[in-house]
Amino acid sequence: MSALRVAYVCADPGIPVFGTKGASVHLQELVRAWRSRGADVEVYAVRRGEDVPADLADLTVHVVPVARAGSDPADREVAQQQAAAELAQRVLAAAPDVVHERYSLFSTVLSRVRGGLAGAHPEQDCAMVLEVNAPLVDEQRAHRVLVDEGAAERALKAQLSAADVVACVSEPVAAWIRTRLSPGDPSVTVTPNGVNTDRIRPVCPDLSTVPVVVFVGTLKPWHGVDDLIRAAALARVPWRLRLVGDGPERARLEELAGELDVEVEMVGAVAPEQIPGALRGALVAAAPYPERVDHYFSPLKIYEYAAAALPVVASRIGQIPEVVQDGRTGLLVPPSDPRALAAAIDRLVADPATAQQMGAAARAQMESAHSWTHVLDATLAPLGAPWGPGASAPKESSWLPRTV
């Protein structure tokens, strides 16, 4: 039989298909996971991006840009809705077997495709997957500008009603979604992030010089990098910081490092395929999330650290204790506590053998339970056979989506 045809949809103007931040990595890895099942994947998005990995150079990407709307937030919201409607028309014309959409504000692609199939192709089987990575309505209201909150909520409810599977990246996100479900909507499954253990391989620490403690991420306040710099100033054994990433906090962090006389290697932002090189030679990795963070996300960096066989020193917050096993794959510390952070890093730097043992255990954990194949398997499991773990393509007439 022919390959399963999958339309992966991302109507979020902040997420390019070929970008460097975590959301773009997440998108690319799920495309790879679908392809590993033998699926023929095409992406429908509002931004393409230019950082194209070699193995995705042949990926077909259909782009409907969000029209320029000047400085008026209300016009931008309307433009997002219009772009999503056009994406839906293109997906409907392609008639895929699966529509897998990353939730974005104002998008009703799943809902429109479901309705279009019911009207024009009632005989066609098409599975609908909605992937929810953040409580976007709350985020937009709190941190940006949200003009038409009613439209955003209506769009989300329409998407939930159209979906066969709703996969949330964390339990807090799942709880947020459950408050918006209606009778007859699908149940919610929690599918945390994963890691590509082929792309990110174990690193070998350089023990011939001062040990390196690495941080990867956007330099923004909610990543707690200032606490990491303060911890370096409190260190009782020698180690130096490597910061991989860029962002609005960079100048302030460089100033803080200068004030505290802390040596910091600023690598800057790198493409996803360059992350393994950026981790090379490190002994310990850090995820110092501060106390003030509403930690509803699944931190991609922690999975990547672990895949690189690096022990992780992280804040005991949100989902992190479910991934970092304290004393086995890393060490957990109270958030916003530079002194505790320094002591934990000192402990591992002073005992490289233990640090490497923890890193090896972290790598094994990623290989056994946290690959992107595991993530996709968990996402599709509620659909039952033949979509569950290990499936490659549906058998003839073996599964029908729920009736519209």
C-alpha positions as CSV (number, residue, x, y, z in Angstrom):
1,M,0.0,0.0,0.0
2,S,1.1,3.6,-0.4
3,A,2.8,5.6,2.3
4,L,0.8,7.3,5.0
5,R,0.4,11.0,4.0
6,V,0.8,13.4,6.9
7,A,0.1,17.1,6.9
8,Y,2.0,18.8,9.8
9,V,0.6,22.3,10.5
10,C,2.1,25.2,12.4
11,A,0.2,28.5,12.0
12,D,2.2,30.3,14.7
13,P,4.0,33.3,13.2
14,G,6.6,33.1,16.0
15,I,7.8,29.6,14.9
16,P,9.7,29.1,11.7
17,V,9.8,25.6,10.4
18,F,13.6,25.9,9.9
19,G,14.6,28.0,13.0
20,T,17.0,27.6,15.9
21,K,14.8,27.8,18.9
22,G,13.2,24.9,20.8
23,A,9.8,25.1,19.1
24,S,11.4,24.7,15.7
25,V,13.5,21.8,16.9
26,H,10.3,20.2,18.3
27,L,8.6,20.6,15.0
28,Q,11.5,19.2,13.0
29,E,11.9,16.2,15.3
30,L,8.3,15.2,15.0
31,V,8.6,15.4,11.2
32,R,11.6,13.0,11.5
33,A,9.6,10.7,13.8
34,W,6.7,10.5,11.3
35,R,9.2,9.9,8.5
36,S,10.8,7.1,10.5
37,R,7.4,5.4,10.4
38,G,7.6,5.5,6.6
39,A,5.1,8.4,6.3
40,D,5.2,11.0,3.5
41,V,5.2,14.3,5.4
42,E,4.4,17.8,4.1
43,V,4.5,20.9,6.4
44,Y,2.0,23.7,6.2
45,A,3.2,26.9,8.0
46,V,3.2,30.7,8.1
47,R,7.1,30.9,8.3
48,R,9.7,28.8,6.6
49,G,13.0,30.0,8.1
50,E,16.5,29.5,6.6
51,D,18.3,27.1,8.9
52,V,17.6,24.0,7.0
53,P,19.1,20.7,8.3
54,A,20.6,18.6,5.6
55,D,18.3,15.6,6.3
56,L,15.2,17.9,5.9
57,A,16.4,19.6,2.7
58,D,13.8,17.6,0.7
59,L,10.9,18.4,3.0
60,T,8.0,20.0,1.2
61,V,6.9,23.2,3.1
62,H,3.8,25.1,2.0
63,V,4.0,28.7,3.3
64,V,1.1,31.1,3.7
65,P,2.7,34.2,5.3
66,V,0.7,36.3,7.8
67,A,-0.1,39.5,6.0
68,R,1.7,42.6,7.3
69,A,-0.6,44.5,9.5
70,G,1.4,47.4,10.7
71,S,1.4,48.1,14.5
72,D,-2.2,47.4,15.1
73,P,-2.5,44.2,17.3
74,A,-6.2,43.7,16.2
75,D,-5.2,43.7,12.5
76,R,-2.4,41.2,13.2
77,E,-4.9,38.9,14.9
78,V,-7.2,39.1,11.9
79,A,-4.2,38.4,9.6
80,Q,-3.3,35.3,11.6
81,Q,-6.9,34.0,11.2
82,Q,-6.8,34.6,7.5
83,A,-3.5,32.8,7.0
84,A,-4.8,29.8,9.0
85,A,-7.9,29.7,6.9
86,E,-5.8,29.6,3.7
87,L,-3.6,26.8,5.2
88,A,-6.7,24.8,5.9
89,Q,-7.8,25.1,2.3
90,R,-4.4,23.8,1.1
91,V,-4.5,20.9,3.6
92,L,-8.0,20.0,2.5
93,A,-7.0,20.0,-1.1
94,A,-4.1,17.7,-0.3
95,A,-6.5,15.2,1.3
96,P,-3.9,13.7,3.8
97,D,-4.4,10.6,6.0
98,V,-3.4,12.5,9.1
99,V,-3.4,16.2,10.1
100,H,-1.1,16.9,13.0
101,E,-1.3,20.5,14.1
102,R,0.7,22.4,16.7
103,Y,-1.8,24.6,18.5
104,S,-1.5,28.3,17.8
105,L,-3.6,31.3,18.6
106,F,-6.6,31.8,16.2
107,S,-5.9,28.7,14.1
108,T,-8.9,26.6,13.1
109,V,-7.2,24.4,10.6
110,L,-8.2,21.0,12.2
111,S,-11.8,22.3,12.5
112,R,-12.0,23.5,8.9
113,V,-10.5,20.4,7.5
114,R,-12.8,18.2,9.5
115,G,-15.8,20.2,8.3
116,G,-14.6,20.3,4.7
117,L,-14.1,16.5,4.7
118,A,-17.6,16.0,6.1
119,G,-19.1,18.1,3.4
120,A,-17.1,17.1,0.3
121,H,-15.5,13.7,1.2
122,P,-17.5,12.0,3.9
123,E,-16.0,8.6,2.9
124,Q,-12.4,9.8,3.6
125,D,-10.6,8.6,6.7
126,C,-8.4,11.3,8.3
127,A,-7.0,11.3,11.8
128,M,-6.7,14.7,13.6
129,V,-4.0,15.3,16.1
130,L,-3.8,18.5,18.1
131,E,-0.5,19.1,19.9
132,V,-0.6,21.7,22.7
133,N,2.7,23.1,24.0
134,A,1.6,26.1,26.0
135,P,-1.5,27.9,27.4
136,L,-1.2,30.4,24.6
137,V,-4.3,32.5,25.5
138,D,-2.9,33.1,29.0
139,E,0.6,33.7,27.7
140,Q,-0.6,36.3,25.1
141,R,-2.7,38.1,27.6
142,A,0.0,38.2,30.3
143,H,3.1,38.9,28.2
144,R,2.0,40.5,24.9
145,V,-1.2,41.9,23.6
146,L,-4.5,40.0,23.2
147,V,-7.3,42.0,21.6
148,D,-9.9,39.4,20.7
149,E,-9.7,36.9,23.5
150,G,-13.1,35.6,22.6
151,A,-12.0,34.6,19.1
152,A,-8.9,32.9,20.5
153,E,-11.0,30.8,22.9
154,R,-13.6,29.9,20.2
155,A,-10.8,28.8,17.9
156,L,-9.3,26.6,20.6
157,K,-12.7,25.0,21.4
158,A,-13.3,24.3,17.7
159,Q,-9.9,22.7,17.4
160,L,-10.6,20.5,20.5
161,S,-13.9,19.4,19.1
162,A,-12.3,18.4,15.8
163,A,-9.4,16.5,17.2
164,D,-9.1,12.8,17.7
165,V,-6.1,13.2,19.9
166,V,-5.1,16.1,22.1
167,A,-1.5,15.7,23.2
168,C,-0.2,18.2,25.9
169,V,3.5,18.7,26.7
170,S,2.9,18.7,30.4
171,E,0.3,18.1,33.1
172,P,-0.2,21.8,33.8
173,V,-0.9,22.4,30.1
174,A,-3.2,19.4,30.1
175,A,-5.1,20.8,33.2
176,W,-5.5,24.1,31.3
177,I,-6.9,22.3,28.3
178,R,-9.3,20.2,30.3
179,T,-11.1,23.3,31.5
180,R,-12.0,24.0,27.9
181,L,-13.2,20.6,26.8
182,S,-16.8,19.9,25.9
183,P,-18.8,16.6,26.2
184,G,-17.7,14.4,23.3
185,D,-14.2,16.0,23.0
186,P,-11.3,13.6,23.1
187,S,-9.5,12.8,26.3
188,V,-6.1,14.5,26.9
189,T,-2.8,12.7,26.9
190,V,0.5,14.1,28.3
191,T,3.5,13.7,26.0
192,P,6.6,15.5,27.3
193,N,9.4,16.5,25.0
194,G,12.0,14.1,23.7
195,V,15.5,14.1,22.2
196,N,17.2,12.9,19.1
197,T,19.7,10.5,20.5
198,D,21.3,10.0,17.1
199,R,21.8,13.7,16.6
200,I,23.1,14.4,20.1
201,R,25.7,11.9,21.1
202,P,27.7,11.5,24.4
203,V,30.4,14.1,24.9
204,C,33.8,13.5,26.5
205,P,34.7,16.1,29.1
206,D,38.0,17.8,28.8
207,L,39.6,17.2,32.2
208,S,43.0,18.6,31.1
209,T,41.9,22.1,32.0
210,V,39.4,24.0,34.2
211,P,36.1,22.0,33.9
212,V,33.3,23.6,31.8
213,V,29.7,24.0,33.0
214,V,27.4,24.6,30.0
215,F,24.0,26.3,29.7
216,V,22.0,26.2,26.5
217,G,19.0,28.5,25.9
218,T,17.6,31.9,25.1
219,L,19.0,34.6,27.4
220,K,15.8,35.7,28.9
221,P,14.9,36.3,32.6
222,W,12.9,33.0,33.0
223,H,16.0,30.9,32.4
224,G,17.8,32.0,35.5
225,V,21.2,32.6,33.9
226,D,21.9,35.4,36.3
227,D,21.6,32.9,39.2
228,L,24.1,30.7,37.4
229,I,26.6,33.6,37.1
230,R,26.2,34.4,40.8
231,A,26.8,30.7,41.5
232,A,30.0,30.8,39.6
233,A,31.1,33.7,41.7
234,L,30.4,31.6,44.9
235,A,32.2,28.5,43.6
236,R,34.8,26.9,46.0
237,V,36.4,24.8,43.2
238,P,37.5,26.0,39.8
239,W,35.0,25.8,36.9
240,R,34.0,28.1,34.1
241,L,30.8,28.9,32.3
242,R,29.9,28.4,28.7
243,L,26.6,30.1,27.7
244,V,25.1,28.9,24.4
245,G,22.4,31.1,23.1
246,D,21.5,34.8,22.7
247,G,18.7,37.1,23.8
248,P,17.7,40.4,25.4
249,E,19.5,39.6,28.6
250,R,22.9,39.2,27.1
251,A,24.2,42.7,27.8
252,R,23.0,42.6,31.4
253,L,24.5,39.2,32.0
254,E,27.8,40.2,30.5
255,E,27.8,43.3,32.8
256,L,26.9,41.1,35.8
257,A,29.8,38.7,35.0
258,G,32.2,41.6,34.8
259,E,31.0,43.0,38.2
260,L,31.5,39.6,39.8
261,D,34.7,38.8,38.0
262,V,33.3,35.6,36.5
263,E,34.8,34.2,33.3
264,V,32.0,33.5,30.8
265,E,32.4,32.0,27.3
266,M,29.6,33.5,25.3
267,V,29.0,31.2,22.3
268,G,25.8,32.9,21.0
269,A,22.9,31.3,19.2
270,V,23.6,28.2,17.2
271,A,21.6,26.1,14.8
272,P,20.2,22.8,16.2
273,E,22.7,20.7,14.3
274,Q,25.5,22.7,16.0
275,I,24.3,21.9,19.6
276,P,26.5,18.7,19.9
277,G,29.6,20.8,19.1
278,A,28.6,23.5,21.5
279,L,28.4,20.9,24.3
280,R,31.7,19.3,23.5
281,G,34.2,19.1,26.3
282,A,31.7,20.1,29.1
283,L,31.5,18.2,32.3
284,V,28.3,19.5,33.8
285,A,25.1,21.1,32.4
286,A,22.9,23.6,34.2
287,A,19.1,24.4,34.0
288,P,18.8,27.1,36.8
289,Y,15.1,28.1,36.4
290,P,14.1,30.8,38.9
291,E,11.4,30.5,41.4
292,R,9.1,33.1,39.7
293,V,8.7,30.9,36.6
294,D,5.2,29.4,35.9
295,H,6.8,26.1,34.9
296,Y,4.2,24.5,32.6
297,F,6.6,23.6,29.8
298,S,8.8,20.6,29.1
299,P,12.4,21.8,29.1
300,L,14.0,20.6,25.9
301,K,17.5,21.5,27.1
302,I,17.4,19.0,29.9
303,Y,16.7,16.1,27.4
304,E,19.5,17.3,25.2
305,Y,21.9,17.6,28.1
306,A,21.1,14.1,29.2
307,A,21.5,12.7,25.6
308,A,25.0,14.2,25.6
309,A,25.7,12.2,28.8
310,L,26.0,15.3,30.9
311,P,24.9,15.3,34.5
312,V,22.3,18.0,35.0
313,V,22.2,20.5,37.9
314,A,18.6,21.9,37.7
315,S,16.0,23.7,39.8
316,R,13.5,21.5,41.6
317,I,10.5,22.9,39.8
318,G,7.7,21.9,37.5
319,Q,8.4,18.7,35.5
320,I,12.1,18.7,36.0
321,P,12.1,16.2,38.9
322,E,10.3,13.7,36.6
323,V,13.3,13.8,34.2
324,V,16.3,14.6,36.4
325,Q,16.7,11.8,39.0
326,D,18.3,13.5,41.9
327,G,21.6,11.7,42.8
328,R,21.4,9.4,39.8
329,T,21.3,11.4,36.6
330,G,21.9,14.8,38.1
331,L,21.3,17.0,41.1
332,L,18.3,19.1,42.0
333,V,18.5,22.4,43.9
334,P,16.0,24.9,45.2
335,P,15.1,27.5,42.5
336,S,16.6,31.1,42.8
337,D,19.3,29.9,45.2
338,P,22.8,30.6,43.7
339,R,24.5,29.3,46.8
340,A,22.8,25.9,46.5
341,L,23.5,25.9,42.8
342,A,27.2,26.6,43.3
343,A,27.5,23.8,45.9
344,A,25.8,21.2,43.6
345,I,28.1,22.1,40.7
346,D,31.1,22.2,43.0
347,R,30.2,18.6,44.1
348,L,30.2,17.3,40.6
349,V,33.2,19.2,39.4
350,A,35.3,18.0,42.3
351,D,34.3,14.4,41.5
352,P,34.5,13.9,37.7
353,A,34.1,10.1,38.0
354,T,30.7,10.5,39.7
355,A,29.7,13.2,37.3
356,Q,30.4,10.9,34.3
357,Q,28.5,8.0,36.0
358,M,25.5,10.3,36.3
359,G,25.9,11.4,32.7
360,A,26.0,7.8,31.5
361,A,22.8,7.0,33.5
362,A,21.1,10.1,32.0
363,R,22.0,9.0,28.5
364,A,20.6,5.5,29.1
365,Q,17.4,7.0,30.3
366,M,17.0,9.1,27.1
367,E,17.7,6.1,24.9
368,S,15.2,3.9,26.7
369,A,12.2,6.2,27.2
370,H,12.6,9.7,25.7
371,S,13.4,9.5,22.0
372,W,11.1,11.4,19.6
373,T,9.8,8.1,18.4
374,H,8.6,7.5,22.0
375,V,6.9,10.9,22.0
376,L,5.1,10.2,18.7
377,D,4.1,6.7,19.9
378,A,2.6,8.2,23.1
379,T,0.8,10.8,21.1
380,L,-0.8,8.3,18.8
381,A,-1.5,5.6,21.4
382,P,-5.0,6.8,22.3
383,L,-6.0,6.0,18.7
384,G,-5.3,2.3,19.2
385,A,-4.0,-0.1,16.7
386,P,-2.4,0.3,14.2
387,W,-1.3,3.7,15.3
388,G,0.4,2.8,18.6
389,P,4.1,2.0,19.3
390,G,6.0,0.4,16.5
391,A,3.3,1.0,13.9
392,S,4.5,2.2,10.5
393,A,1.3,2.6,8.4
394,P,-2.4,1.8,8.8
395,K,-3.8,-1.5,7.6
396,E,-6.6,-1.3,5.1
397,S,-9.9,-0.2,6.8
398,S,-8.5,-1.1,10.2
399,W,-9.2,2.2,11.9
400,L,-11.8,4.9,11.4
401,P,-11.7,8.4,13.0
402,R,-14.7,9.4,15.2
403,T,-17.8,10.4,13.2
404,V,-18.2,14.1,12.6
